[in-house]
């Protein structure tokens, strides 16, 4: 129908689509899910193989009235379980175990390793048994006045 409200809404959807620079997008005009506080466009982001949306959000301009002032607002939420499932397992790269300390040469050695892309885990005293999750296969040790990496 040639109702002005419908024409305005369709123009808004065309504008939104144009902002995505060719990213495939689908508009579901029958989607009635959501909360009553939404006042404009709502969105959901899906990934291939995911059973539900990874991200949901939208426009909700009237929510601020509860706090004494209406203002334009947009928000979203992530379903972290869905995001992790969609990304799939990511093998951890083995890390380097390092002692905790403030000595300049130690901090410099750690910074240099991290700059090379290494993961360096500084172990707090008394927590040596709590680092299994990092899969450390090497350790940073002092030797002959310098810090070196040694296989564990």
C-alpha positions as CSV (number, residue, x, y, z in Angstrom):
1,X,0.0,0.0,0.0
2,X,1.0,3.6,-0.6
3,X,0.7,4.6,3.0
4,X,3.3,7.3,4.0
5,X,4.2,5.4,7.1
6,X,5.0,2.2,5.1
7,X,6.9,4.2,2.5
8,X,9.0,5.9,5.2
9,X,9.7,2.5,6.9
10,X,10.8,1.0,3.6
11,X,13.1,4.0,2.9
12,X,14.6,3.5,6.3
13,X,15.3,-0.1,5.6
14,X,16.9,0.8,2.2
15,X,19.1,3.3,4.0
16,X,20.2,0.8,6.7
17,X,21.0,-1.8,4.0
18,X,23.1,0.8,2.1
19,X,25.2,1.5,5.2
20,X,26.4,-2.1,5.2
21,X,28.5,-1.7,2.0
22,X,27.3,-4.9,0.3
23,X,27.2,-7.1,3.4
24,X,24.3,-9.5,2.9
25,X,21.3,-8.6,5.1
26,X,17.8,-9.9,5.4
27,X,14.9,-8.0,6.8
28,X,12.2,-10.0,8.6
29,X,9.1,-7.8,8.7
30,X,7.1,-10.4,10.5
31,X,9.5,-10.7,13.5
32,X,7.5,-9.8,16.6
33,X,10.0,-11.0,19.2
34,X,11.6,-8.5,21.5
35,X,10.8,-6.3,24.4
36,X,8.2,-3.5,24.4
37,X,10.8,-0.9,25.1
38,X,12.2,-0.9,21.5
39,X,11.1,2.2,19.6
40,X,12.8,1.6,16.3
41,X,14.8,-0.9,14.3
42,X,15.8,-4.1,16.0
43,X,18.4,-6.5,14.8
44,X,19.8,-9.9,15.3
45,X,23.1,-11.3,13.9
46,X,23.3,-15.0,13.0
47,X,26.2,-17.1,11.9
48,X,26.1,-20.2,9.7
49,X,25.7,-23.3,11.8
50,X,24.6,-21.4,14.9
51,X,21.2,-22.5,16.3
52,X,20.2,-19.0,17.4
53,X,21.3,-15.3,17.1
54,X,24.7,-14.4,18.4
55,X,23.8,-10.7,18.9
56,X,20.5,-9.0,19.4
57,X,19.7,-5.3,19.9
58,X,17.9,-2.3,18.7
59,X,16.8,1.3,19.2
60,X,15.0,2.2,22.4
61,X,14.6,5.9,22.8
62,X,12.0,6.0,25.6
63,X,13.9,4.0,28.2
64,X,15.6,7.1,29.6
65,X,12.3,8.4,30.8
66,X,12.5,6.0,33.8
67,X,15.7,7.9,34.8
68,X,14.2,11.4,34.2
69,X,15.4,12.1,30.6
70,X,14.4,10.6,27.3
71,X,17.3,10.5,24.8
72,X,18.2,8.4,21.7
73,X,19.6,5.0,22.6
74,X,20.8,1.9,20.9
75,X,22.0,-1.3,22.6
76,X,22.8,-4.9,22.1
77,X,23.5,-8.1,23.9
78,X,25.8,-11.0,23.1
79,X,25.0,-14.6,23.7
80,X,28.6,-15.7,24.7
81,X,27.7,-19.4,24.6
82,X,26.5,-19.0,21.0
83,X,29.5,-16.9,20.0
84,X,32.0,-19.5,21.5
85,X,30.1,-22.3,19.7
86,X,30.1,-20.4,16.4
87,X,33.8,-19.6,16.6
88,X,34.7,-23.2,17.4
89,X,37.8,-24.5,19.2
90,X,40.9,-22.5,18.9
91,X,44.0,-24.3,19.9
92,X,46.0,-22.4,22.4
93,X,49.6,-21.6,21.6
94,X,52.0,-22.8,24.3
95,X,53.0,-20.0,26.7
96,X,56.1,-19.1,28.5
97,X,56.1,-19.2,32.3
98,X,57.9,-16.3,34.0
99,X,58.5,-15.3,37.6
100,X,56.6,-12.3,39.0
101,X,58.9,-9.4,39.7
102,X,59.6,-5.7,39.2
103,X,63.3,-6.0,38.2
104,X,63.9,-3.9,35.1
105,X,65.8,-6.6,33.2
106,X,63.0,-9.1,33.9
107,X,60.2,-6.7,32.8
108,X,62.3,-5.9,29.7
109,X,62.7,-9.6,28.8
110,X,59.0,-10.2,29.2
111,X,58.1,-7.2,27.1
112,X,60.5,-8.3,24.3
113,X,58.9,-11.8,24.2
114,X,55.4,-10.4,24.1
115,X,56.5,-8.0,21.3
116,X,57.5,-11.1,19.4
117,X,54.0,-12.5,19.8
118,X,54.7,-14.8,22.7
119,X,52.3,-15.3,25.5
120,X,54.1,-14.8,28.8
121,X,52.4,-15.7,32.0
122,X,53.8,-14.1,35.1
123,X,53.4,-16.5,38.1
124,X,52.5,-14.9,41.4
125,X,54.4,-16.4,44.3
126,X,52.4,-19.2,45.9
127,X,50.3,-19.8,42.7
128,X,52.7,-22.0,40.8
129,X,50.2,-24.8,40.6
130,X,47.4,-22.7,39.1
131,X,48.7,-22.1,35.6
132,X,47.9,-25.4,33.8
133,X,45.3,-23.7,31.7
134,X,48.0,-21.7,29.9
135,X,49.8,-24.8,28.6
136,X,53.3,-23.4,29.4
137,X,56.0,-25.4,27.6
138,X,58.8,-23.1,28.4
139,X,60.0,-20.9,31.2
140,X,62.0,-17.7,31.6
141,X,65.0,-18.2,33.8
142,X,68.0,-16.1,34.9
143,X,71.3,-17.4,33.5
144,X,74.7,-15.6,33.3
145,X,73.2,-12.2,34.0
146,X,70.4,-12.4,31.5
147,X,67.0,-13.9,31.1
148,X,66.7,-16.9,28.7
149,X,63.8,-19.1,27.6
150,X,64.2,-22.8,28.5
151,X,62.0,-25.8,27.7
152,X,60.1,-27.2,30.7
